[in-house]
Amino acid sequence: MITIENLVKDFGAKRAVDGISFAVERGEVLGFLGPNGAGKSTTMRMITGFMPPTSGRITVGGHDIEAEPIAAKRLIGYLPENAAAYPDMTVGAFLRFSAEVRGLAGEARKRAVSRAVERCFLESVLHQSIDTLSKGYRHRTCLAQALIHDPDVLVLDEPTDGLDPNQKHEVRQLIRELGRSKAIVFSTHILEEVDAACTRAIIIDRGKIVANGTPEDLRAMSTLHGAVTLQAQGAMKEDLEALGRVEQVGEAFRIFPKADQTPAQLAQAVVDLVGRRSWRVEGMYSERGELDEVFRRITLPDTAQAR
């Protein structure tokens, strides 16, 4: 549904997006991650046709965003960062207006507004003017306008920004549900949203893609991935070092797999050793890997150097 080839965006001497390529299929929810200034919002503005690229090609549903902008944009629902709305309109009036802009009228418009209101939990503020809404409800109103025409492609820039924990949970559930039948790209700096909503994630830093994979693929890049943490009465570091590199974490030990060892093999080796030594286990688990550690390791050195 979305294909990006060698996308570049320059602002004078500054290159904000530097030759990135990726694709998003129907039924996929792609999390777009990166530090501030990495090029996330610029990329999303180019995908939607809001901003032209310096070079490269973007197609949406098979339509080139520059050569066939109307056909491509009909397929897109867009929630920009700091989305604007008409403050003197009520929520209902704004959504009816948004539906009309998308070419909906009569019963089709009424159904579209009703569907968007239900999906974004706006029933309680439907007759309230937008300038009186909390930041969270204002953001949900702008999300509703992105969904109003039931688009095949959703491009969402920080869709949970300003929401409280309960509202974030609702929006993440909505994204997962919509992702079964649509192609969704959403930017975020909240790493827990990768696990909560994404089928795949891209990390971008200084305009370049530095990681691309499923949440588990990214976790596997963590230095902790596959390590076994053990707390057991009688366990000694010297005994565990036969299994691999060991570090002490409080009262526990963390054992790292050898280069030729899978996480499952290490876990079994630890279990076997515990059994042979008859240690009393107080806690033991395999580390999945930490997304925030992967994110920092990939992006922080270059970002710090650039600053």
NORJOUR-V908453 format. One record per residue. N is the residue number from 0. RES is the residue in one small letter. SS is DSSP state (2 for helix, 1 for strand, 0 for the rest). OMEGA is omega in radians with two decimals (999 if undefined). NEAR is the number of other C-alpha atoms within 10 Angstrom. Layout:
n = {N N}
res = {RES RES}
ss = {SS SS}
omega = {OMEGA OMEGA}
near = {NEAR NEAR}
This chain:
n = {0 1 2 3 4 5 6 7 8 9 10 11 12 13 14 15 16 17 18 19 20 21 22 23 24 25 26 27 28 29 30 31 32 33 34 35 36 37 38 39 40 41 42 43 44 45 46 47 48 49 50 51 52 53 54 55 56 57 58 59 60 61 62 63 64 65 66 67 68 69 70 71 72 73 74 75 76 77 78 79 80 81 82 83 84 85 86 87 88 89 90 91 92 93 94 95 96 97 98 99 100 101 102 103 104 105 106 107 108 109 110 111 112 113 114 115 116 117 118 119 120 121 122 123 124 125 126 127 128 129 130 131 132 133 134 135 136 137 138 139 140 141 142 143 144 145 146 147 148 149 150 151 152 153 154 155 156 157 158 159 160 161 162 163 164 165 166 167 168 169 170 171 172 173 174 175 176 177 178 179 180 181 182 183 184 185 186 187 188 189 190 191 192 193 194 195 196 197 198 199 200 201 202 203 204 205 206 207 208 209 210 211 212 213 214 215 216 217 218 219 220 221 222 223 224 225 226 227 228 229 230 231 232 233 234 235 236 237 238 239 240 241 242 243 244 245 246 247 248 249 250 251 252 253 254 255 256 257 258 259 260 261 262 263 264 265 266 267 268 269 270 271 272 273 274 275 276 277 278 279 280 281 282 283 284 285 286 287 288 289 290 291 292 293 294 295 296 297 298 299 300 301 302 303 304 305 306}
res = {m i t i e n l v k d f g a k r a v d g i s f a v e r g e v l g f l g p n g a g k s t t m r m i t g f m p p t s g r i t v g g h d i e a e p i a a k r l i g y l p e n a a a y p d m t v g a f l r f s a e v r g l a g e a r k r a v s r a v e r c f l e s v l h q s i d t l s k g y r h r t c l a q a l i h d p d v l v l d e p t d g l d p n q k h e v r q l i r e l g r s k a i v f s t h i l e e v d a a c t r a i i i d r g k i v a n g t p e d l r a m s t l h g a v t l q a q g a m k e d l e a l g r v e q v g e a f r i f p k a d q t p a q l a q a v v d l v g r r s w r v e g m y s e r g e l d e v f r r i t l p d t a q a r}
ss = {0 1 1 1 1 1 1 1 1 1 1 0 0 1 1 1 1 1 1 1 1 1 1 1 0 0 0 1 1 1 1 1 1 0 0 0 0 0 0 2 2 2 2 2 2 2 2 0 0 0 0 0 0 0 1 1 1 1 1 1 0 0 1 1 0 0 0 0 2 2 2 2 2 0 0 1 1 1 1 0 0 0 0 0 0 0 0 0 0 1 2 2 2 2 2 2 2 2 2 2 2 0 0 0 0 2 2 2 2 2 2 2 2 2 2 2 2 2 2 0 0 0 2 2 2 0 0 0 1 2 2 2 0 0 2 2 2 2 2 2 2 2 2 2 2 2 2 0 0 0 0 0 1 1 1 1 1 0 0 0 0 0 0 0 2 2 2 2 2 2 2 2 2 2 2 2 2 2 0 0 0 0 1 1 1 1 1 1 0 0 0 2 2 2 2 2 2 0 0 1 1 1 1 1 1 0 0 1 1 1 1 1 1 0 2 2 2 2 2 0 0 0 0 0 0 0 0 1 1 1 1 1 1 0 0 0 2 2 2 2 0 0 0 0 1 1 1 1 1 0 0 1 1 1 1 1 0 0 0 0 0 0 2 2 2 2 2 2 2 2 2 2 2 2 2 2 2 0 0 1 1 1 1 1 1 1 0 0 0 0 2 2 2 2 2 2 2 2 2 2 2 2 2 2 2 2 0}
omega = {3.08 3.05 -3.13 -3.08 3.03 -3.05 -3.13 3.01 3.10 2.95 -3.03 -3.13 -3.10 3.06 -3.08 3.10 -2.89 2.98 -3.10 3.10 3.00 3.12 3.09 -3.11 3.01 -3.10 -3.10 3.05 -3.08 3.02 -3.09 -2.99 3.06 3.08 3.08 3.13 -3.09 -3.11 -3.09 -3.08 3.11 3.11 -3.11 3.08 3.10 3.11 -3.08 -3.10 3.12 -3.09 -3.12 3.06 3.00 3.04 -3.09 -3.05 3.09 3.00 3.10 -3.09 -3.13 -3.13 3.08 -3.02 3.12 -3.10 -3.12 -3.01 -3.09 -3.14 -3.14 -3.06 3.07 -3.09 -2.95 2.86 -2.98 2.97 -3.14 3.03 -3.10 -3.06 -3.13 3.05 3.12 -2.97 -3.09 3.09 2.93 3.11 -3.13 -3.13 3.13 -3.14 3.06 3.08 3.14 3.11 3.11 3.10 3.13 3.05 3.13 -3.13 3.06 -3.11 3.13 3.10 -3.12 3.13 -3.12 3.13 -3.13 -3.14 -3.13 3.11 -3.13 -3.10 -3.06 3.03 -3.07 -3.07 -3.03 -3.10 -3.02 -3.08 -3.12 3.12 -3.02 -3.11 3.10 -3.08 2.95 3.13 -3.14 3.14 3.10 3.14 3.12 3.07 3.12 3.04 3.13 3.12 3.09 -3.10 -2.88 -3.09 3.11 -3.03 3.09 -3.09 3.06 3.07 -2.97 -3.13 -3.12 -3.04 3.12 -3.12 3.07 -3.12 3.06 -3.06 3.13 3.13 3.08 3.13 3.14 -3.12 3.10 3.07 3.12 3.14 3.10 -3.13 -3.14 -3.10 3.10 -3.06 -3.10 2.94 -3.05 2.97 3.04 3.13 3.12 2.97 -3.13 -2.99 3.14 3.13 3.06 3.09 -3.01 -2.98 -2.93 2.91 3.12 3.13 3.02 3.00 -3.14 3.13 -3.13 3.02 -3.11 3.04 -3.12 3.05 -3.10 -3.14 3.07 3.06 3.13 3.06 -3.14 3.10 -3.13 3.08 -3.13 3.08 3.13 -3.02 3.08 3.10 3.10 3.09 -3.04 2.95 -3.06 3.09 3.13 -3.11 3.13 -3.13 -3.11 3.13 -3.05 -3.07 3.04 -3.10 -3.09 3.12 -3.06 2.97 3.14 3.13 -3.04 3.11 -3.10 3.05 3.07 -3.11 -3.11 -3.12 3.03 -3.06 -3.08 -3.02 3.07 3.08 -3.13 3.12 3.11 -3.13 3.12 3.12 3.11 3.11 -3.13 -3.13 3.10 3.14 -3.13 -3.09 3.14 3.08 3.08 -3.04 3.07 3.09 3.11 3.10 3.06 3.14 3.07 -3.00 -3.06 3.13 -3.12 3.09 3.09 -3.13 -3.12 -3.07 -3.11 -2.95 -2.96 -3.09 3.14 -3.12 -3.14 -3.14 -3.11 -3.11 999}
near = {19 21 18 19 15 14 22 22 22 13 9 7 6 8 15 22 25 18 17 17 16 14 14 19 16 16 18 20 27 26 28 27 24 27 18 12 14 21 23 24 21 18 24 23 18 21 28 24 19 14 13 18 20 14 14 15 18 27 21 25 20 13 19 19 22 16 11 13 15 13 15 23 21 16 19 24 23 27 24 20 16 13 14 11 16 12 14 13 16 19 29 21 18 23 27 21 17 21 23 16 11 14 12 19 14 8 9 14 21 14 16 21 26 17 17 23 25 11 17 21 18 19 14 9 18 17 13 15 18 23 15 13 16 12 15 15 21 25 24 26 26 24 25 28 27 24 27 25 26 17 16 21 30 24 22 24 23 19 24 24 17 16 19 11 10 8 17 17 16 15 21 18 14 14 22 19 14 20 23 13 15 22 24 28 26 25 25 22 15 13 15 12 16 24 15 14 21 23 18 21 24 21 24 24 26 21 23 19 21 15 18 17 15 18 18 16 13 22 22 18 18 19 16 21 19 24 25 23 22 24 20 17 13 12 19 11 16 9 11 20 13 11 18 16 14 20 15 13 11 7 9 19 20 23 27 25 22 14 7 6 13 12 18 14 14 21 21 12 14 19 14 12 16 18 12 9 11 13 14 13 15 10 10 17 13 19 20 17 19 17 20 14 14 20 23 13 14 18 18 14 10 12 16 8 7 8 5}
